[in-house]
Amino acid sequence: MGQYTFTGTNTYVLDDELSKIVNASIKLEMPLLIKGEPGTGKTLLAHAIAENLSLPLIVLNVKSSMKAVEALYQYDTLTRLNDSRFGDSKRNVSNIEDYIKMGKIGQAFVSETKVVLLIDEIDKADTDFQDDLLDVLDQMSFDIIEIDKTIRARNRPIIIITSNAKKDLSDPFLGRCVFHHIAFPDQDMMNKIVRAHFPDLDRRLSDACIEAFYRLRSYRGIEKKPATRELINWIRILLMDKNFDPKHLAKNDIPFLGVLIKKSEDYAVLQRHLGGSYR
């Protein structure tokens, strides 16, 4: 059973429920599936766990065309062919194992130390990818068929799986995971997050920024609402502007809007709401 306890970091603020579910997954040695809209801190959670527990982090960024075997290992047939043709390599072309390279999951399994394994945005892949990972993550082993060898995890990794909930995951996959949905932070929680990043920030400025941030998110028609990372970056750049006055935010004078809003269509929506009073 897991012997680690996650308590958060200086910049990753935990609520009680998330703290309990993370530590439950560690103790049960089950993957933790985290869902939520982009910008709610799903990916950062894995980074925070690795930092807090002083463990290496291995990140598998899932792609839409990815096959599960790519996450396990790759057999470099092209390099072996070239070595065979030109004969100037130090590798032994008759030894296929010299041409096996571990993928991200394979790296986590063969690591000499326990690691945190982040499988990021699994909903990008098809159900075959999910199903192929089921037994691997459950049994903590996989076969390399080219050399008839079984790779078993030396140390069971702490596994964090994220999903933006764009596609439903299969029932068998869900059944093997501990699940948590990260809701977008309310203003009280966001204030704690901002305080964690800017402990000396003037309260008037933080209140004005947070209020303006949530006002922007509330406007109808915004397709890509600004997320926590945009708010943090926005405050950072406001602090660099010596001419900025927080009073302007209450008048819908929103400077550096491009830090918060990333789509042209959303700019047009905000122009109607703000009357063009931004730069």
C-alpha positions in Angstrom: 0.0 0.0 0.0 1.0 3.6 -0.6 3.2 5.2 2.1 3.1 8.8 0.7 0.9 11.6 1.8 0.2 14.6 -0.5 -0.2 17.9 1.3 0.0 20.4 -1.6 2.7 22.9 -2.4 3.2 26.6 -1.9 1.6 27.4 -5.2 -0.9 24.6 -5.6 -3.9 25.2 -3.2 -5.8 22.0 -2.2 -9.4 21.8 -1.1 -10.2 19.1 1.4 -12.0 16.8 -1.1 -9.2 16.8 -3.6 -6.6 16.2 -0.9 -8.6 13.2 0.3 -9.1 11.7 -3.2 -5.4 12.1 -4.1 -4.3 10.3 -1.0 -6.9 7.6 -1.4 -5.7 6.8 -4.8 -2.1 6.7 -3.6 -3.0 4.3 -0.7 -5.2 2.1 -2.9 -2.5 2.2 -5.6 -5.1 3.0 -8.3 -4.8 5.5 -11.1 -6.5 8.8 -10.3 -8.7 10.1 -13.2 -9.1 13.9 -13.0 -11.8 15.6 -15.2 -12.6 19.2 -15.5 -12.6 22.1 -18.0 -9.2 23.4 -19.3 -7.4 25.6 -16.8 -8.6 24.0 -13.6 -5.2 22.7 -12.6 -5.5 19.0 -13.7 -2.1 18.8 -15.3 -0.5 21.0 -12.6 -1.8 18.5 -10.0 0.7 15.9 -11.2 3.5 18.4 -11.1 2.5 19.4 -7.5 2.4 15.8 -6.4 5.8 15.1 -7.8 7.2 18.2 -6.1 5.5 17.6 -2.8 6.6 14.0 -2.6 10.1 14.6 -4.1 9.5 12.1 -6.9 10.5 12.3 -10.5 7.6 13.1 -13.0 7.2 11.4 -16.3 4.6 12.9 -18.7 2.8 11.1 -21.5 1.1 13.6 -23.7 -1.7 11.6 -25.4 -2.2 12.3 -29.1 -5.3 11.5 -31.2 -3.5 9.0 -33.4 -1.4 7.4 -30.6 -1.4 3.7 -30.1 -0.9 2.2 -26.7 2.2 0.3 -27.7 3.9 3.7 -28.4 3.5 4.6 -24.8 5.1 1.4 -23.8 8.1 1.0 -26.1 9.3 1.5 -29.7 11.3 -0.8 -31.8 13.6 1.2 -34.0 13.6 -0.9 -37.2 14.9 1.9 -39.4 18.1 2.4 -37.3 18.7 -1.3 -37.2 18.4 -1.5 -41.0 20.8 1.4 -41.4 23.3 -0.2 -38.9 23.0 -3.5 -40.9 23.6 -1.7 -44.2 26.5 0.5 -43.2 28.1 -1.4 -40.3 29.5 1.6 -38.6 27.4 1.4 -35.3 28.6 0.2 -31.9 25.3 -1.6 -31.6 25.0 -5.4 -32.3 22.5 -5.6 -35.1 21.8 -9.2 -34.2 20.6 -8.1 -30.8 17.1 -6.6 -31.2 17.0 -5.4 -27.6 19.6 -2.8 -28.6 16.9 -1.2 -30.7 14.1 -1.2 -28.2 13.5 2.3 -26.7 11.1 2.7 -23.8 8.1 4.9 -24.1 6.8 7.0 -21.2 5.0 4.2 -19.5 7.9 1.9 -20.1 10.2 4.5 -18.5 8.0 4.7 -15.5 8.1 0.9 -15.1 11.8 0.5 -15.4 12.7 3.4 -13.2 15.0 2.6 -10.3 12.8 4.9 -8.1 9.1 5.4 -7.7 7.8 8.1 -10.1 4.6 10.1 -10.7 3.3 9.2 -14.1 1.0 11.7 -15.8 -1.1 10.4 -18.7 -2.4 13.8 -20.0 -5.6 14.3 -21.9 -6.5 10.6 -22.4 -9.8 11.6 -24.0 -7.9 12.6 -27.1 -7.2 8.9 -27.9 -9.8 6.3 -29.1 -11.3 3.6 -26.9 -8.7 1.0 -28.2 -6.0 3.0 -26.6 -7.8 3.1 -23.3 -8.7 -0.6 -23.4 -5.1 -1.6 -24.3 -3.9 0.3 -21.3 -6.3 -1.5 -18.9 -4.3 -4.6 -18.2 -1.0 -2.8 -18.4 -2.0 -0.4 -15.6 -3.7 -3.1 -13.6 -1.0 -5.8 -13.9 1.9 -3.3 -14.0 3.5 -5.3 -16.8 3.6 -5.5 -20.6 5.3 -7.7 -23.2 7.8 -6.7 -25.8 6.8 -9.2 -28.5 9.9 -8.6 -30.7 12.2 -10.1 -28.0 9.7 -12.2 -26.1 10.3 -10.3 -22.9 8.0 -9.1 -20.1 8.6 -5.7 -18.5 7.3 -5.5 -14.9 7.2 -2.3 -12.9 10.1 -2.1 -10.5 8.2 0.4 -8.4 4.5 1.0 -8.9 4.1 4.6 -10.1 1.6 7.1 -8.8 -0.6 7.5 -11.9 -2.6 10.7 -12.6 -4.8 10.6 -15.7 -6.4 13.8 -17.0 -9.4 14.3 -19.3 -11.1 17.4 -20.6 -14.3 15.4 -20.8 -14.5 15.9 -24.5 -15.2 12.2 -25.1 -16.7 9.6 -22.8 -14.2 7.1 -21.4 -15.1 3.4 -21.5 -16.8 1.8 -18.5 -14.0 -0.8 -18.0 -11.4 2.0 -17.9 -13.5 4.1 -15.5 -13.9 1.0 -13.3 -10.1 0.7 -12.8 -9.7 4.4 -11.6 -10.4 6.6 -8.7 -12.3 9.6 -10.1 -12.5 13.3 -9.2 -14.0 16.2 -11.0 -12.2 19.5 -10.5 -14.8 22.3 -10.6 -13.6 25.7 -11.6 -12.6 27.6 -8.4 -15.1 29.9 -6.9 -13.9 33.4 -5.9 -12.9 32.5 -2.4 -10.8 29.6 -3.6 -9.4 31.8 -6.4 -8.4 34.4 -3.8 -6.4 31.7 -2.0 -4.7 30.6 -5.2 -3.8 34.2 -6.1 -2.4 34.7 -2.5 -0.3 31.6 -2.9 1.3 33.0 -6.0 1.5 36.6 -4.8 1.6 36.6 -1.0 2.5 40.3 -0.8 -0.1 41.5 -3.3 -2.2 44.5 -2.3 -5.7 43.3 -1.3 -7.4 46.1 -3.4 -5.5 45.0 -6.5 -6.2 41.3 -6.0 -9.9 41.9 -5.3 -10.2 44.1 -8.4 -8.5 41.6 -10.6 -10.5 38.7 -9.4 -13.8 40.6 -9.8 -12.9 41.7 -13.3 -11.7 38.2 -14.2 -15.0 36.5 -13.2 -17.0 39.3 -14.9 -15.2 38.4 -18.2 -16.0 34.8 -17.7 -19.6 35.5 -17.1 -20.3 37.2 -20.4 -22.4 35.1 -22.8 -20.7 34.1 -26.0 -17.2 33.7 -24.7 -16.0 30.4 -26.2 -12.6 30.1 -24.5 -13.1 31.5 -21.0 -9.9 32.7 -19.3 -8.6 30.1 -16.8 -6.5 30.3 -13.6 -3.2 30.4 -15.5 -4.4 33.4 -17.5 -5.4 35.2 -14.3 -2.0 34.6 -12.7 -0.1 35.8 -15.9 -2.4 38.8 -16.1 -1.7 39.9 -12.6 2.0 39.3 -13.2 2.0 41.7 -16.1 -0.2 44.3 -14.3 2.4 44.5 -11.6 4.9 45.4 -14.2 2.8 48.4 -15.5 3.6 51.4 -13.3 0.7 53.3 -14.7 -1.9 50.8 -13.9 -4.7 51.8 -11.5 -7.0 49.1 -10.1 -9.9 51.5 -10.1 -9.9 51.3 -13.9 -11.1 47.7 -13.8 -14.4 48.6 -12.3 -15.0 50.8 -15.3 -14.4 48.0 -17.7 -11.0 49.4 -18.7 -9.2 46.1 -19.1 -5.5 46.4 -20.0 -3.6 43.6 -21.6 -6.7 41.7 -22.6 -4.7 39.5 -24.8 -3.3 37.8 -21.8 -6.8 36.7 -20.8 -8.6 36.2 -24.1 -7.0 34.1 -26.8 -9.6 33.9 -29.6 -10.6 36.6 -32.1 -14.2 35.7 -31.9 -14.1 36.3 -28.1 -12.5 39.7 -28.7 -15.6 40.6 -30.8 -17.9 39.5 -28.1 -16.1 41.5 -25.4 -16.1 44.6 -27.7 -19.9 44.6 -27.4 -19.8 44.1 -23.6 -17.0 46.4 -22.8 -17.7 49.1 -25.4 -14.1 48.8 -26.7 -12.6 50.1 -23.5 -9.6 47.8 -23.5 -6.1 47.7 -24.9 
